[in-house]
Amino acid sequence: MLAGMDRPKRRGRPPTHSLDRWTRVVLAWENRDPYRNPMTLTEFLSQEFGTYADGTPCMSENSFYENRKKVFEELRKNAALQQETGS
């Protein structure tokens, strides 16, 4: 039973884009002005990551929302660390 705990976790597919890239994309989406630039998320992802030959975006909305969670978690951790070191 202990031998099963020592095994490395399954890794899956490595991420295509770094967390820094996703941070820039997520913040650009969150900080956009929807009245001046009425764009859907699909259009925005096509602009940021490109499209396939058939016109579909290279990045799905589901991937965006999954990475958005990771970006916000990372930003919260960084903010907490800065508060601890600043106080």
A tleap script that builds the chain and sets N, CA, C and O, in Angstrom:
source leaprc.protein.ff14SB
mol = sequence {
  NMET LEU ALA GLY MET ASP ARG PRO LYS ARG
  ARG GLY ARG PRO PRO THR HIE SER LEU ASP
  ARG TRP THR ARG VAL VAL LEU ALA TRP GLU
  ASN ARG ASP PRO TYR ARG ASN PRO MET THR
  LEU THR GLU PHE LEU SER GLN GLU PHE GLY
  THR TYR ALA ASP GLY THR PRO CYS MET SER
  GLU ASN SER PHE TYR GLU ASN ARG LYS LYS
  VAL PHE GLU GLU LEU ARG LYS ASN ALA ALA
  LEU GLN GLN GLU THR GLY CSER
}
set mol.1.N position { 0.823 -1.188 0.000 }
set mol.1.CA position { 0.000 0.000 0.000 }
set mol.1.C position { 0.873 1.261 0.000 }
set mol.1.O position { 0.532 2.235 -0.672 }
set mol.2.N position { 1.961 1.265 0.719 }
set mol.2.CA position { 2.849 2.419 0.744 }
set mol.2.C position { 3.555 2.628 -0.584 }
set mol.2.O position { 3.902 3.758 -0.928 }
set mol.3.N position { 3.771 1.561 -1.332 }
set mol.3.CA position { 4.424 1.690 -2.630 }
set mol.3.C position { 3.554 2.509 -3.591 }
set mol.3.O position { 4.080 3.237 -4.433 }
set mol.4.N position { 2.250 2.394 -3.471 }
set mol.4.CA position { 1.339 3.165 -4.317 }
set mol.4.C position { 1.376 4.648 -4.014 }
set mol.4.O position { 1.097 5.469 -4.888 }
set mol.5.N position { 1.721 5.001 -2.778 }
set mol.5.CA position { 1.770 6.412 -2.398 }
set mol.5.C position { 3.049 7.087 -2.892 }
set mol.5.O position { 3.091 8.306 -3.053 }
set mol.6.N position { 4.093 6.289 -3.130 }
set mol.6.CA position { 5.364 6.849 -3.571 }
set mol.6.C position { 5.419 7.130 -5.060 }
set mol.6.O position { 6.325 7.818 -5.529 }
set mol.7.N position { 4.475 6.615 -5.796 }
set mol.7.CA position { 4.471 6.830 -7.246 }
set mol.7.C position { 4.187 8.284 -7.571 }
set mol.7.O position { 3.425 8.941 -6.862 }
set mol.8.N position { 4.791 8.797 -8.636 }
set mol.8.CA position { 4.484 10.176 -9.036 }
set mol.8.C position { 3.056 10.271 -9.570 }
set mol.8.O position { 2.501 9.309 -10.100 }
set mol.9.N position { 2.491 11.442 -9.415 }
set mol.9.CA position { 1.129 11.664 -9.900 }
set mol.9.C position { 1.127 11.677 -11.419 }
set mol.9.O position { 2.138 11.971 -12.056 }
set mol.10.N position { -0.014 11.356 -11.980 }
set mol.10.CA position { -0.147 11.429 -13.431 }
set mol.10.C position { -0.069 12.883 -13.850 }
set mol.10.O position { -0.657 13.755 -13.209 }
set mol.11.N position { 0.628 13.133 -14.883 }
set mol.11.CA position { 0.868 14.507 -15.293 }
set mol.11.C position { -0.101 15.000 -16.352 }
set mol.11.O position { -0.517 16.157 -16.301 }
set mol.12.N position { -0.469 14.176 -17.293 }
set mol.12.CA position { -1.341 14.627 -18.370 }
set mol.12.C position { -0.565 15.432 -19.391 }
set mol.12.O position { 0.664 15.376 -19.444 }
set mol.13.N position { -1.272 16.159 -20.177 }
set mol.13.CA position { -0.659 16.960 -21.229 }
set mol.13.C position { -0.058 18.229 -20.632 }
set mol.13.O position { -0.693 18.880 -19.802 }
set mol.14.N position { 1.152 18.585 -21.040 }
set mol.14.CA position { 1.734 19.825 -20.517 }
set mol.14.C position { 0.986 21.043 -21.065 }
set mol.14.O position { 0.462 20.993 -22.178 }
set mol.15.N position { 0.930 22.125 -20.306 }
set mol.15.CA position { 0.199 23.303 -20.775 }
set mol.15.C position { 0.839 23.912 -22.018 }
set mol.15.O position { 2.062 23.942 -22.157 }
set mol.16.N position { -0.007 24.390 -22.908 }
set mol.16.CA position { 0.459 25.004 -24.144 }
set mol.16.C position { 1.013 26.399 -23.888 }
set mol.16.O position { 1.999 26.803 -24.505 }
set mol.17.N position { 0.383 27.131 -22.983 }
set mol.17.CA position { 0.777 28.509 -22.686 }
set mol.17.C position { 1.135 28.629 -21.211 }
set mol.17.O position { 0.568 27.942 -20.362 }
set mol.18.N position { 2.076 29.505 -20.924 }
set mol.18.CA position { 2.537 29.676 -19.547 }
set mol.18.C position { 1.495 30.424 -18.713 }
set mol.18.O position { 0.552 31.016 -19.239 }
set mol.19.N position { 1.698 30.375 -17.400 }
set mol.19.CA position { 0.797 31.085 -16.493 }
set mol.19.C position { 0.904 32.593 -16.700 }
set mol.19.O position { -0.089 33.307 -16.560 }
set mol.20.N position { 2.092 33.080 -17.030 }
set mol.20.CA position { 2.250 34.514 -17.299 }
set mol.20.C position { 1.411 34.946 -18.495 }
set mol.20.O position { 0.766 35.995 -18.464 }
set mol.21.N position { 1.422 34.134 -19.549 }
set mol.21.CA position { 0.613 34.444 -20.740 }
set mol.21.C position { -0.869 34.454 -20.375 }
set mol.21.O position { -1.611 35.351 -20.775 }
set mol.22.N position { -1.296 33.436 -19.602 }
set mol.22.CA position { -2.698 33.380 -19.204 }
set mol.22.C position { -3.065 34.546 -18.302 }
set mol.22.O position { -4.182 35.058 -18.372 }
set mol.23.N position { -2.140 34.968 -17.461 }
set mol.23.CA position { -2.410 36.108 -16.583 }
set mol.23.C position { -2.677 37.354 -17.415 }
set mol.23.O position { -3.626 38.089 -17.141 }
set mol.24.N position { -1.858 37.597 -18.420 }
set mol.24.CA position { -2.076 38.765 -19.294 }
set mol.24.C position { -3.415 38.681 -20.019 }
set mol.24.O position { -4.131 39.677 -20.121 }
set mol.25.N position { -3.755 37.492 -20.524 }
set mol.25.CA position { -5.009 37.319 -21.272 }
set mol.25.C position { -6.217 37.496 -20.349 }
set mol.25.O position { -7.169 38.192 -20.702 }
set mol.26.N position { -6.182 36.876 -19.183 }
set mol.26.CA position { -7.316 36.969 -18.249 }
set mol.26.C position { -7.505 38.405 -17.786 }
set mol.26.O position { -8.633 38.894 -17.741 }
set mol.27.N position { -6.420 39.087 -17.441 }
set mol.27.CA position { -6.549 40.473 -16.990 }
set mol.27.C position { -7.027 41.388 -18.117 }
set mol.27.O position { -7.778 42.332 -17.870 }
set mol.28.N position { -6.603 41.122 -19.338 }
set mol.28.CA position { -7.087 41.916 -20.478 }
set mol.28.C position { -8.600 41.724 -20.656 }
set mol.28.O position { -9.320 42.681 -20.943 }
set mol.29.N position { -9.072 40.493 -20.486 }
set mol.29.CA position { -10.509 40.224 -20.622 }
set mol.29.C position { -11.294 40.868 -19.481 }
set mol.29.O position { -12.345 41.467 -19.709 }
set mol.30.N position { -10.792 40.749 -18.271 }
set mol.30.CA position { -11.500 41.280 -17.112 }
set mol.30.C position { -11.507 42.810 -17.091 }
set mol.30.O position { -12.462 43.412 -16.602 }
set mol.31.N position { -10.462 43.442 -17.612 }
set mol.31.CA position { -10.346 44.896 -17.557 }
set mol.31.C position { -10.860 45.604 -18.815 }
set mol.31.O position { -10.746 46.825 -18.928 }
set mol.32.N position { -11.414 44.857 -19.744 }
set mol.32.CA position { -11.904 45.489 -20.975 }
set mol.32.C position { -13.168 46.296 -20.685 }
set mol.32.O position { -13.857 46.057 -19.693 }
set mol.33.N position { -13.453 47.228 -21.543 }
set mol.33.CA position { -14.672 48.035 -21.418 }
set mol.33.C position { -15.712 47.441 -22.365 }
set mol.33.O position { -15.582 47.600 -23.579 }
set mol.34.N position { -16.739 46.761 -21.854 }
set mol.34.CA position { -17.692 46.089 -22.737 }
set mol.34.C position { -18.547 47.045 -23.572 }
set mol.34.O position { -19.151 46.628 -24.560 }
set mol.35.N position { -18.601 48.319 -23.184 }
set mol.35.CA position { -19.398 49.270 -23.962 }
set mol.35.C position { -18.619 49.807 -25.156 }
set mol.35.O position { -19.184 50.009 -26.231 }
set mol.36.N position { -17.333 50.036 -24.969 }
set mol.36.CA position { -16.502 50.516 -26.072 }
set mol.36.C position { -16.059 49.395 -26.997 }
set mol.36.O position { -15.862 49.606 -28.193 }
set mol.37.N position { -15.906 48.211 -26.439 }
set mol.37.CA position { -15.426 47.083 -27.214 }
set mol.37.C position { -16.333 45.877 -26.979 }
set mol.37.O position { -15.968 44.959 -26.244 }
set mol.38.N position { -17.521 45.878 -27.606 }
set mol.38.CA position { -18.453 44.758 -27.393 }
set mol.38.C position { -17.968 43.518 -28.154 }
set mol.38.O position { -18.228 43.367 -29.348 }
set mol.39.N position { -17.269 42.649 -27.453 }
set mol.39.CA position { -16.676 41.465 -28.064 }
set mol.39.C position { -17.057 40.254 -27.223 }
set mol.39.O position { -17.068 40.319 -25.994 }
set mol.40.N position { -17.366 39.158 -27.890 }
set mol.40.CA position { -17.656 37.935 -27.153 }
set mol.40.C position { -16.342 37.283 -26.729 }
set mol.40.O position { -15.275 37.609 -27.249 }
set mol.41.N position { -16.438 36.366 -25.788 }
set mol.41.CA position { -15.248 35.669 -25.322 }
set mol.41.C position { -14.620 34.857 -26.453 }
set mol.41.O position { -13.395 34.782 -26.555 }
set mol.42.N position { -15.439 34.257 -27.293 }
set mol.42.CA position { -14.930 33.480 -28.424 }
set mol.42.C position { -14.130 34.364 -29.372 }
set mol.42.O position { -13.062 33.968 -29.836 }
set mol.43.N position { -14.639 35.557 -29.661 }
set mol.43.CA position { -13.912 36.494 -30.524 }
set mol.43.C position { -12.602 36.935 -29.874 }
set mol.43.O position { -11.578 37.054 -30.547 }
set mol.44.N position { -12.640 37.174 -28.578 }
set mol.44.CA position { -11.448 37.594 -27.865 }
set mol.44.C position { -10.381 36.498 -27.882 }
set mol.44.O position { -9.204 36.778 -28.111 }
set mol.45.N position { -10.791 35.251 -27.639 }
set mol.45.CA position { -9.843 34.141 -27.660 }
set mol.45.C position { -9.272 33.926 -29.052 }
set mol.45.O position { -8.101 33.573 -29.194 }
set mol.46.N position { -10.089 34.137 -30.081 }
set mol.46.CA position { -9.588 34.032 -31.452 }
set mol.46.C position { -8.544 35.097 -31.726 }
set mol.46.O position { -7.547 34.835 -32.400 }
set mol.47.N position { -8.763 36.283 -31.213 }
set mol.47.CA position { -7.819 37.384 -31.403 }
set mol.47.C position { -6.508 37.108 -30.656 }
set mol.47.O position { -5.430 37.395 -31.178 }
set mol.48.N position { -6.589 36.558 -29.452 }
set mol.48.CA position { -5.402 36.329 -28.627 }
set mol.48.C position { -4.603 35.100 -29.046 }
set mol.48.O position { -3.374 35.144 -29.084 }
set mol.49.N position { -5.297 33.998 -29.364 }
set mol.49.CA position { -4.626 32.735 -29.611 }
set mol.49.C position { -4.698 32.263 -31.059 }
set mol.49.O position { -4.057 31.275 -31.418 }
set mol.50.N position { -5.468 32.954 -31.891 }
set mol.50.CA position { -5.584 32.558 -33.282 }
set mol.50.C position { -6.726 31.584 -33.507 }
set mol.50.O position { -7.418 31.178 -32.573 }
set mol.51.N position { -6.906 31.219 -34.772 }
set mol.51.CA position { -7.980 30.296 -35.136 }
set mol.51.C position { -7.421 29.170 -35.991 }
set mol.51.O position { -6.355 29.289 -36.595 }
set mol.52.N position { -8.170 28.073 -36.024 }
set mol.52.CA position { -7.836 26.964 -36.915 }
set mol.52.C position { -8.312 27.309 -38.316 }
set mol.52.O position { -8.944 28.345 -38.522 }
set mol.53.N position { -8.016 26.454 -39.271 }
set mol.53.CA position { -8.375 26.704 -40.670 }
set mol.53.C position { -9.884 26.811 -40.872 }
set mol.53.O position { -10.338 27.519 -41.771 }
set mol.54.N position { -10.665 26.115 -40.046 }
set mol.54.CA position { -12.121 26.168 -40.197 }
set mol.54.C position { -12.751 27.358 -39.489 }
set mol.54.O position { -13.968 27.536 -39.544 }
set mol.55.N position { -11.929 28.187 -38.817 }
set mol.55.CA position { -12.434 29.389 -38.179 }
set mol.55.C position { -12.719 29.263 -36.701 }
set mol.55.O position { -13.076 30.255 -36.064 }
set mol.56.N position { -12.577 28.082 -36.133 }
set mol.56.CA position { -12.797 27.922 -34.703 }
set mol.56.C position { -11.568 28.400 -33.935 }
set mol.56.O position { -10.445 28.270 -34.421 }
set mol.57.N position { -11.775 28.952 -32.735 }
set mol.57.CA position { -10.625 29.439 -31.962 }
set mol.57.C position { -9.718 28.289 -31.527 }
set mol.57.O position { -10.187 27.176 -31.292 }
set mol.58.N position { -8.433 28.562 -31.424 }
set mol.58.CA position { -7.468 27.546 -30.976 }
set mol.58.C position { -7.621 27.244 -29.489 }
set mol.58.O position { -7.174 26.196 -29.023 }
set mol.59.N position { -8.240 28.143 -28.746 }
set mol.59.CA position { -8.430 27.946 -27.313 }
set mol.59.C position { -9.924 27.974 -27.020 }
set mol.59.O position { -10.633 28.865 -27.488 }
set mol.60.N position { -10.404 27.003 -26.249 }
set mol.60.CA position { -11.836 26.928 -25.945 }
set mol.60.C position { -12.188 27.802 -24.750 }
set mol.60.O position { -11.320 28.201 -23.973 }
set mol.61.N position { -13.467 28.088 -24.622 }
set mol.61.CA position { -13.948 28.867 -23.478 }
set mol.61.C position { -13.743 28.090 -22.185 }
set mol.61.O position { -13.451 28.686 -21.148 }
set mol.62.N position { -13.893 26.765 -22.230 }
set mol.62.CA position { -13.673 25.955 -21.028 }
set mol.62.C position { -12.239 26.081 -20.543 }
set mol.62.O position { -11.998 26.199 -19.342 }
set mol.63.N position { -11.284 26.057 -21.469 }
set mol.63.CA position { -9.873 26.224 -21.091 }
set mol.63.C position { -9.646 27.597 -20.482 }
set mol.63.O position { -8.886 27.744 -19.525 }
set mol.64.N position { -10.309 28.601 -21.042 }
set mol.64.CA position { -10.176 29.951 -20.500 }
set mol.64.C position { -10.642 29.995 -19.046 }
set mol.64.O position { -9.946 30.535 -18.186 }
set mol.65.N position { -11.816 29.429 -18.772 }
set mol.65.CA position { -12.362 29.489 -17.420 }
set mol.65.C position { -11.540 28.657 -16.441 }
set mol.65.O position { -11.393 29.048 -15.283 }
set mol.66.N position { -10.999 27.515 -16.878 }
set mol.66.CA position { -10.131 26.718 -16.008 }
set mol.66.C position { -8.869 27.496 -15.661 }
set mol.66.O position { -8.455 27.533 -14.503 }
set mol.67.N position { -8.264 28.114 -16.659 }
set mol.67.CA position { -7.045 28.879 -16.427 }
set mol.67.C position { -7.328 30.173 -15.679 }
set mol.67.O position { -6.460 30.678 -14.968 }
set mol.68.N position { -8.518 30.710 -15.829 }
set mol.68.CA position { -8.908 31.914 -15.096 }
set mol.68.C position { -8.905 31.630 -13.595 }
set mol.68.O position { -8.454 32.455 -12.800 }
set mol.69.N position { -9.418 30.443 -13.212 }
set mol.69.CA position { -9.400 30.047 -11.801 }
set mol.69.C position { -7.964 29.982 -11.285 }
set mol.69.O position { -7.665 30.475 -10.197 }
set mol.70.N position { -7.077 29.368 -12.076 }
set mol.70.CA position { -5.679 29.241 -11.671 }
set mol.70.C position { -5.020 30.611 -11.527 }
set mol.70.O position { -4.258 30.840 -10.588 }
set mol.71.N position { -5.312 31.515 -12.450 }
set mol.71.CA position { -4.727 32.858 -12.404 }
set mol.71.C position { -5.196 33.594 -11.157 }
set mol.71.O position { -4.386 34.214 -10.468 }
set mol.72.N position { -6.495 33.535 -10.854 }
set mol.72.CA position { -7.008 34.225 -9.673 }
set mol.72.C position { -6.446 33.630 -8.383 }
set mol.72.O position { -6.162 34.364 -7.436 }
set mol.73.N position { -6.284 32.303 -8.340 }
set mol.73.CA position { -5.679 31.672 -7.166 }
set mol.73.C position { -4.245 32.166 -6.988 }
set mol.73.O position { -3.831 32.477 -5.871 }
set mol.74.N position { -3.493 32.240 -8.074 }
set mol.74.CA position { -2.112 32.697 -8.016 }
set mol.74.C position { -2.036 34.165 -7.594 }
set mol.74.O position { -1.164 34.540 -6.811 }
set mol.75.N position { -2.940 34.990 -8.106 }
set mol.75.CA position { -2.958 36.401 -7.722 }
set mol.75.C position { -3.307 36.565 -6.245 }
set mol.75.O position { -2.743 37.425 -5.568 }
set mol.76.N position { -4.236 35.744 -5.737 }
set mol.76.CA position { -4.585 35.796 -4.317 }
set mol.76.C position { -3.396 35.385 -3.442 }
set mol.76.O position { -3.128 36.003 -2.412 }
set mol.77.N position { -2.685 34.326 -3.872 }
set mol.77.CA position { -1.510 33.884 -3.113 }
set mol.77.C position { -0.445 34.976 -3.087 }
set mol.77.O position { 0.138 35.247 -2.037 }
set mol.78.N position { -0.186 35.602 -4.231 }
set mol.78.CA position { 0.813 36.665 -4.298 }
set mol.78.C position { 0.412 37.857 -3.445 }
set mol.78.O position { 1.262 38.459 -2.787 }
set mol.79.N position { -0.867 38.206 -3.445 }
set mol.79.CA position { -1.340 39.324 -2.636 }
set mol.79.C position { -1.189 39.002 -1.143 }
set mol.79.O position { -0.811 39.871 -0.357 }
set mol.80.N position { -1.477 37.781 -0.760 }
set mol.80.CA position { -1.338 37.373 0.641 }
set mol.80.C position { 0.133 37.408 1.068 }
set mol.80.O position { 0.451 37.845 2.174 }
set mol.81.N position { 1.016 36.950 0.198 }
set mol.81.CA position { 2.449 36.989 0.508 }
set mol.81.C position { 2.961 38.418 0.636 }
set mol.81.O position { 3.788 38.713 1.499 }
set mol.82.N position { 2.471 39.298 -0.219 }
set mol.82.CA position { 2.902 40.704 -0.144 }
set mol.82.C position { 2.394 41.358 1.137 }
set mol.82.O position { 3.089 42.186 1.726 }
set mol.83.N position { 1.188 40.995 1.572 }
set mol.83.CA position { 0.661 41.551 2.829 }
set mol.83.C position { 1.479 41.073 4.017 }
set mol.83.O position { 1.748 41.838 4.943 }
set mol.84.N position { 1.876 39.799 3.986 }
set mol.84.CA position { 2.661 39.260 5.098 }
set mol.84.C position { 4.036 39.893 5.165 }
set mol.84.O position { 4.521 40.191 6.257 }
set mol.85.N position { 4.675 40.107 4.023 }
set mol.85.CA position { 6.004 40.703 4.018 }
set mol.85.C position { 5.958 42.203 4.235 }
set mol.85.O position { 6.904 42.779 4.771 }
set mol.86.N position { 4.862 42.850 3.824 }
set mol.86.CA position { 4.721 44.293 3.985 }
set mol.86.C position { 4.325 44.712 5.374 }
set mol.86.O position { 4.650 45.821 5.799 }
set mol.87.N position { 3.636 43.860 6.091 }
set mol.87.CA position { 3.160 44.219 7.432 }
set mol.87.C position { 4.177 43.937 8.494 }
set mol.87.O position { 3.923 44.185 9.673 }
savepdb mol mol.pdb
quit
